[in-house]
Amino acid sequence: ERVGDLRIELAAPSGRSVVLHGQLGGGADNLVVAYDSATPLSPLSALRGQSMLGNWTLRVVDAAAVDVGTLNKWSIEIVPAL
């Protein structure tokens, strides 16, 4: 899979969503990345303060019909602020 074909969004239970990966990376293969809301300029920072309860949705779109990719795994870890 070419990572430049991929658009990846994460939606909180509130419906607010952020773009994690916006068709960047050209012809590179195998997108392996971790996002952290504490990292400056992280796309996840827009979801800080959202309720943790409910369904979180990861949406992956392959914008090119030429090749086929596989999502091997993904996970989310939510740590409440103290």
Residue pairs with C-beta under 8 A, 6 or more apart in sequence:
1 29
1 30
1 31
1 62
1 67
1 68
1 69
1 70
2 25
2 26
2 27
2 28
2 29
2 64
2 67
3 21
3 24
3 25
3 26
3 28
3 29
3 30
3 31
4 23
4 24
4 25
4 26
4 27
4 28
5 23
5 62
5 63
5 64
5 67
5 69
6 21
6 23
6 25
6 31
6 60
6 61
6 62
6 63
6 69
7 19
7 21
7 22
7 23
7 60
7 61
7 63
8 19
8 20
8 21
8 31
8 58
8 59
8 60
8 61
9 17
9 18
9 19
9 20
9 58
9 59
10 17
10 18
10 20
10 44
10 47
10 56
10 57
10 58
10 59
10 76
11 17
11 56
11 57
11 58
11 59
12 47
12 50
12 51
12 54
12 56
13 50
13 51
13 52
13 53
13 54
13 55
13 56
14 50
14 51
14 54
16 46
16 47
16 50
17 57
17 59
18 43
18 44
18 46
18 47
19 43
20 33
20 35
20 43
20 44
21 31
21 33
23 63
25 31
35 42
35 43
35 44
36 42
36 44
37 44
37 45
37 47
37 48
52 78
52 80
56 76
58 74
58 76
60 71
62 68
62 69
